[in-house]
Amino acid sequence: MQDQPSFPAMRAAAAADFGNGLSWVLPPDRYLFSNADLSLHLHRPPQGEWIGVQSQTQADGGGVGLTLSTLYDVHGPVGVAIQTLVLRERLADAPRA
C-alpha cells in the first residue's frame, strides 16, 4: 500500500480529538471520561504541517463535561473543537490503567 499524504485539514481533525486528554480537571486514576461526540468547526483552511491545540474542560457534578479546544496553524487560530464528555467515578475494585 502506498503512503497517502496528510493534508492540513486532516491533521486538524486528528488534533481536535486531543482536547480532553490535554485538559483534565479530574484525576484520571479516580475517574473515567469518554467522548460522547466531537464537533469540529474550521473558519478557514489550515496551512502548514503543524496544528496547535489549547483546551479547557468543564465538568458537571451530574456526570457530564465539555471540552472546548482552539486549533491553531502557523498563522493563528483556525477553528474550534467541542467534545461532550461522559464522566464516571472508577469502581474501587476496578483495575487501574
C-alpha positions as CSV (number, residue, x, y, z in Angstrom):
1,M,0.0,0.0,0.0
2,Q,1.3,3.4,-0.9
3,D,1.7,6.1,1.7
4,Q,-1.1,8.7,1.4
5,P,-0.4,12.4,2.0
6,S,-1.8,14.0,5.2
7,F,-3.5,17.3,4.4
8,P,-3.7,20.2,7.0
9,A,-7.5,19.8,7.4
10,M,-6.9,16.1,8.1
11,R,-4.3,17.0,10.8
12,A,-6.7,19.5,12.3
13,A,-9.4,16.8,12.6
14,A,-7.0,14.4,14.3
15,A,-5.7,17.1,16.7
16,A,-9.3,18.1,17.5
17,D,-9.7,14.7,19.4
18,F,-6.8,15.5,21.8
19,G,-8.6,18.2,23.8
20,N,-10.0,16.2,26.7
21,G,-6.7,14.3,27.1
22,L,-4.8,17.7,27.4
23,S,-7.1,19.4,29.9
24,W,-8.0,17.0,32.7
25,V,-10.0,18.6,35.5
26,L,-10.5,15.3,37.4
27,P,-7.8,12.8,38.5
28,P,-7.6,10.1,35.8
29,D,-6.8,7.4,38.4
30,R,-10.2,8.1,40.1
31,Y,-12.4,9.0,37.1
32,L,-13.2,7.7,33.6
33,F,-14.1,10.1,30.9
34,S,-15.0,9.4,27.3
35,N,-16.1,11.5,24.4
36,A,-19.8,11.2,23.6
37,D,-19.3,13.3,20.4
38,L,-16.8,15.6,18.7
39,S,-17.7,18.7,16.6
40,L,-15.1,20.5,14.6
41,H,-15.6,24.0,13.2
42,L,-12.9,25.5,10.9
43,H,-13.3,29.1,9.9
44,R,-10.6,28.8,7.3
45,P,-8.4,26.1,5.8
46,P,-5.4,25.3,8.0
47,Q,-2.0,25.8,6.5
48,G,1.4,24.2,7.1
49,E,2.4,20.9,8.8
50,W,1.7,21.7,12.5
51,I,-1.6,22.1,14.3
52,G,-1.6,23.6,17.8
53,V,-4.3,22.8,20.4
54,Q,-5.3,24.8,23.5
55,S,-8.1,23.2,25.6
56,Q,-10.3,23.8,28.6
57,T,-12.6,21.2,30.2
58,Q,-15.5,21.9,32.4
59,A,-17.0,19.1,34.5
60,D,-20.5,19.0,36.0
61,G,-21.4,17.0,39.1
62,G,-24.1,15.2,37.1
63,G,-21.6,13.1,35.2
64,V,-21.2,15.2,32.1
65,G,-18.5,17.6,30.9
66,L,-17.5,19.7,27.9
67,T,-14.1,20.3,26.4
68,L,-13.5,23.4,24.2
69,S,-10.3,23.4,22.1
70,T,-9.0,26.2,20.0
71,L,-7.0,25.0,17.0
72,Y,-4.1,26.9,15.5
73,D,-1.8,26.8,12.5
74,V,1.3,28.9,11.7
75,H,-0.9,32.0,11.1
76,G,-3.0,31.8,14.2
77,P,-6.5,30.5,15.2
78,V,-8.1,28.3,12.6
79,G,-11.1,26.9,14.4
80,V,-12.6,25.2,17.4
81,A,-13.5,21.7,18.5
82,I,-16.1,20.8,21.1
83,Q,-16.2,17.4,22.9
84,T,-19.1,16.3,25.1
85,L,-17.8,14.1,27.9
86,V,-19.3,11.3,29.9
87,L,-17.7,11.3,33.4
88,R,-17.8,8.3,35.8
89,E,-16.0,7.6,39.0
90,R,-13.9,4.4,38.8
91,L,-15.1,1.5,40.9
92,A,-12.9,0.8,43.9
93,D,-12.0,-2.7,42.9
94,A,-11.5,-2.0,39.1
95,P,-8.0,-2.4,37.7
96,R,-6.1,0.8,37.2
97,A,-4.9,1.8,33.7
